[in-house]
Amino acid sequence: MSETEAVFEIAKKYLTHVKRSGPENIMATCPFHEMGHKVTTTFTMSLTKGLFFCFSCEAKGTLPMFLRDVGMPRAVVEHRYNTLIEALARHRDPEPNALKPGPGIFSTDPLPEGLLGIFDMCPKALLEEGFTEEILASFDVGYDERHQRITYPLRDLAGKLIGISGRTIYEDVHPKYKVYDKELMAWGLPERKLAKGSILWNAHAVYPAVYFKSQPTLVLVEGYKACMWLVQAGIKNTVALMGSYMTYEQQWMLERLGAPVYIMLDNDQAGRKGRDYIGKTLAKSLPVKVVTYDAPQPSDLGQFAVREALEGALEYHCWSIEKMKEASHGVW
């Protein structure tokens, strides 16, 4: 049985009113919002990528996420799905000088999902900053009592949990953010080395929406909080670099997603430097716009101001010209 046929058989087992939509996709009734009295087919799934998306309720994710959410055992197809998505990454007929995926993008050594249950306390500090419990729960953000850190799960492009990042609650503790390595040993797991630059945070959730929508856009920010803040403001296709620098692996993922990119990094020296490099680099392969705003970080803006800033974004080359004009007059 081919990988495409395997995904199709899984879809027929767990979905209703399944029908083909071209050679690579299927349509079905959405299992997340339809209550059985309607027969609508707003739910679509890619048989070659295992991605799903509902055009009505906007549920989205990867095949393992789908099986988890509908309460089915992921182990039934996880090996086949991993083989499928990794094979797809290797055989995309890239451009001669195109970047190739790096380690960590499709991890073969995930952490147990149950690990997140240890961090199921809601971080009150983020509630005080204006985040809702719903948005924190949707991102699986928690609190690590043992190390006194707010925890953010790190997932690869297929949605598998491959790491934990913790932010200290104390101002005098450094580093402020830390990707757990030896900390994992506290729960009986081996020490793990993971480069945060191999991950584009929230890309596993954005990928399905970008794949199935005809005119998607993607907002690129620096950190977890900025990403969650924009999603809470309704800008769902937001991903984070986890820093101001874009690695080759992250560039590969952005080019793979293929959507127009809005760059909205922090308004500090590192953010401006990263914005300049990322804009120049991505504009060679993708439509790019630069978002300017009057605040230190995106999470300092109100919801209306977030949308206003995005609406006023300039196409990269126009922004570059404006920047040079301002610099010549000593403004920049």
C-alpha positions in Angstrom: 0.0 0.0 0.0 1.4 3.4 -0.9 1.6 6.3 1.6 -1.2 8.1 -0.2 -3.5 5.1 0.0 -2.6 4.6 3.7 -3.6 8.2 4.5 -6.8 7.7 2.4 -7.7 4.5 4.3 -7.2 6.4 7.7 -9.4 9.2 6.5 -12.3 6.9 5.4 -12.1 5.2 8.8 -12.4 8.3 10.9 -14.3 10.8 8.7 -17.8 10.8 7.1 -18.9 11.8 3.6 -15.4 11.4 2.3 -14.9 12.3 -1.4 -11.9 12.9 -3.6 -10.9 16.5 -4.5 -8.3 16.0 -7.2 -5.6 13.4 -7.1 -4.0 14.6 -3.8 -6.8 15.9 -1.6 -10.1 14.7 -0.1 -13.1 16.6 1.3 -15.2 15.4 4.2 -17.6 16.5 7.0 -15.6 18.3 9.7 -15.3 16.1 12.8 -14.6 19.1 15.0 -17.6 21.3 14.6 -20.3 19.4 12.7 -22.7 17.7 15.1 -24.1 15.0 12.7 -27.3 16.8 11.5 -25.5 18.5 8.7 -23.9 17.2 5.6 -21.3 19.7 4.6 -17.8 19.1 3.3 -15.7 21.9 4.5 -13.0 19.7 5.9 -10.1 19.0 3.5 -7.0 16.8 3.9 -3.9 16.4 1.8 -3.1 12.7 1.0 0.5 13.5 0.2 1.3 15.7 3.2 -1.2 14.5 5.8 -2.3 18.1 6.5 -5.9 19.0 7.3 -7.9 22.2 7.4 -11.6 23.1 7.8 -12.7 26.2 5.9 -15.6 26.7 8.3 -14.2 26.4 11.8 -10.5 26.7 10.7 -9.4 23.6 12.6 -6.0 22.6 11.2 -3.0 20.4 11.8 -1.0 17.4 10.8 -2.1 13.8 10.6 -0.8 12.8 14.0 -2.5 15.9 15.5 -5.8 14.8 13.8 -5.6 11.3 15.3 -4.8 12.7 18.7 -7.7 15.2 18.5 -10.3 12.7 17.5 -9.1 10.3 20.2 -7.5 7.7 18.0 -4.1 6.0 18.6 -1.4 7.9 16.7 0.9 4.9 16.7 -1.2 3.3 14.0 0.1 5.6 11.3 2.9 7.6 12.9 5.7 5.6 11.3 4.1 5.7 7.9 3.4 9.5 8.2 6.9 10.3 9.3 8.3 8.3 6.3 5.9 10.2 4.0 6.7 13.7 5.1 10.5 13.1 5.2 10.4 11.5 1.8 8.4 14.5 0.5 11.1 16.9 1.9 13.8 14.9 0.1 12.1 14.8 -3.3 10.7 18.2 -3.9 12.9 18.9 -7.0 14.5 21.9 -5.3 16.2 24.7 -7.2 19.9 24.1 -7.9 21.0 26.4 -5.1 18.0 25.9 -2.8 18.5 25.3 0.9 17.9 21.8 2.2 16.2 20.9 5.5 18.5 20.7 8.5 18.4 18.4 11.6 15.4 18.9 13.8 12.9 20.0 11.1 11.7 16.4 10.9 12.8 14.9 14.1 12.9 11.1 14.5 13.3 11.2 18.3 10.3 13.0 19.7 9.5 13.5 23.4 6.4 11.9 25.0 3.4 14.2 24.8 2.6 13.2 28.3 5.6 15.4 29.5 3.4 18.5 29.0 1.1 17.2 31.7 3.9 18.0 34.2 3.6 21.7 33.3 -0.2 21.9 33.3 -0.3 24.9 35.7 -1.4 28.2 34.1 1.4 30.9 34.3 -0.3 33.8 36.1 2.3 36.2 35.0 1.1 35.9 31.4 -2.5 36.3 32.4 -1.5 39.6 34.1 0.1 40.7 30.7 -3.3 40.3 29.0 -3.1 36.7 27.6 -6.2 34.6 28.0 -6.3 31.2 29.5 -7.7 29.9 26.1 -4.7 31.2 24.1 -2.2 29.8 26.6 -3.9 26.4 26.6 -4.0 26.3 22.8 -0.2 26.7 22.7 0.3 24.2 25.6 2.1 26.9 27.6 2.6 25.8 31.2 4.6 26.3 34.3 7.6 24.3 35.6 7.6 24.4 39.4 10.8 22.5 39.7 12.9 25.1 37.7 10.5 28.1 38.2 10.1 28.7 34.5 7.2 29.3 32.2 7.3 26.5 29.6 6.8 26.6 25.9 6.7 23.3 23.9 8.9 23.1 20.8 7.5 21.1 17.9 9.0 20.1 14.5 7.2 20.8 11.3 5.2 17.6 11.6 3.9 18.7 15.0 5.9 16.3 17.1 7.1 17.5 20.6 10.9 17.6 20.4 11.8 20.0 23.1 10.9 22.4 26.0 11.9 26.0 26.3 11.6 27.6 29.8 11.5 31.3 30.7 12.6 32.2 34.2 10.2 34.2 36.4 13.2 36.0 38.0 14.7 39.1 36.5 18.2 38.4 37.8 18.4 34.8 36.4 20.3 34.2 33.2 19.6 33.0 30.6 16.1 34.3 30.6 15.0 31.7 28.0 16.6 28.2 28.0 16.0 25.2 25.8 15.9 22.3 28.3 18.8 19.9 28.1 20.0 18.5 31.5 16.7 19.7 33.0 14.9 16.8 31.3 16.8 14.4 33.4 14.7 15.5 36.4 11.8 13.5 34.9 13.8 10.4 33.9 14.5 11.5 30.4 18.0 11.6 28.8 19.8 14.9 28.3 18.9 16.4 25.0 20.7 18.8 22.7 18.4 20.9 20.5 19.3 24.0 18.5 16.3 26.4 18.7 17.3 27.7 15.2 16.1 24.4 13.7 12.5 25.3 14.7 10.1 27.9 13.5 7.7 28.2 16.4 4.0 27.5 15.5 4.9 26.5 11.9 3.3 23.1 12.5 0.0 24.8 13.1 0.3 27.4 10.3 1.5 25.0 7.6 -2.0 23.4 7.0 -3.8 26.8 6.7 -1.1 28.1 4.3 -1.2 25.0 2.2 -5.0 24.9 1.7 -5.7 28.7 1.4 -5.2 30.3 -2.0 -4.0 33.7 -0.8 -2.4 33.2 2.6 0.0 35.5 4.4 2.5 34.8 7.1 3.6 37.1 9.9 7.1 36.6 11.3 7.9 37.7 14.8 10.8 37.1 17.2 9.4 35.4 20.3 6.7 33.2 21.8 4.8 36.1 23.4 4.7 38.1 20.2 3.4 35.1 18.3 0.7 34.3 20.8 -0.3 38.0 21.1 -0.9 38.3 17.3 -2.8 35.0 17.3 -4.9 36.3 20.1 -5.6 39.4 18.0 -6.9 37.2 15.2 -3.6 37.0 13.2 -3.5 33.2 13.2 -0.8 32.7 10.6 2.0 33.9 12.8 5.3 32.1 13.5 8.3 33.0 15.7 12.1 32.8 15.1 12.8 32.5 18.9 15.3 35.3 18.4 16.2 38.1 16.0 18.3 36.0 13.7 17.0 33.7 10.9 18.9 30.5 10.4 19.2 28.5 7.2 16.8 25.9 8.5 14.2 28.6 9.3 14.7 30.1 5.9 14.1 26.7 4.3 10.8 26.3 6.2 9.6 29.8 5.3 10.4 29.1 1.6 8.7 25.7 1.9 5.6 27.4 3.2 5.8 29.7 0.2 3.4 32.4 1.6 4.0 36.2 1.5 5.9 37.2 4.7 5.2 40.2 6.9 8.3 40.9 9.0 7.4 42.3 12.5 10.4 42.0 14.7 11.1 43.9 17.9 12.0 47.6 17.8 15.5 47.3 19.3 18.9 47.2 17.7 18.9 43.4 17.4 15.4 43.4 15.9 16.2 46.1 13.4 19.4 44.3 12.3 17.5 41.0 12.0 14.7 42.7 10.0 17.2 44.2 7.5 18.9 40.8 7.0 15.7 38.8 6.8 14.0 41.2 4.4 16.9 41.3 2.0 17.3 37.5 2.1 13.7 36.4 1.8 12.8 39.1 -0.8 14.9 37.0 -3.3 12.4 34.1 -3.1 9.2 35.4 -1.5 6.9 38.4 -1.5 8.0 40.3 1.7 6.5 43.3 3.5 8.0 45.2 6.5 5.7 46.1 9.4 6.6 49.3 11.3 5.0 50.3 14.6 5.6 52.6 17.6 6.2 50.2 20.5 9.1 48.2 21.9 7.5 44.8 20.9 4.4 43.6 19.1 2.9 42.4 22.5 2.9 46.0 23.7 0.3 46.9 21.0 -3.4 46.7 21.5 -5.4 44.5 19.1 -6.5 47.4 16.9 -3.0 48.7 16.7 -1.7 45.3 15.7 -4.1 45.1 12.8 -3.4 48.8 11.9 0.3 48.1 11.8 -0.1 45.1 9.5 -2.4 47.0 7.2 0.2 49.7 6.8 3.1 47.3 6.0 5.2 48.3 3.1 6.4 46.0 0.3 10.1 45.3 1.0 11.6 47.2 -1.9 9.4 50.3 -1.3 10.4 50.2 2.4 14.1 50.0 1.4 13.7 53.1 -0.7 11.9 55.0 2.1 14.6 53.9 4.5 17.4 55.2 2.3 15.6 58.5 1.9 15.2 58.9 5.6 18.8 58.0 6.2 20.0 60.6 3.7 18.1 63.2 5.7 19.5 61.9 9.0 16.1 60.6 10.2 16.9 56.9 10.3 
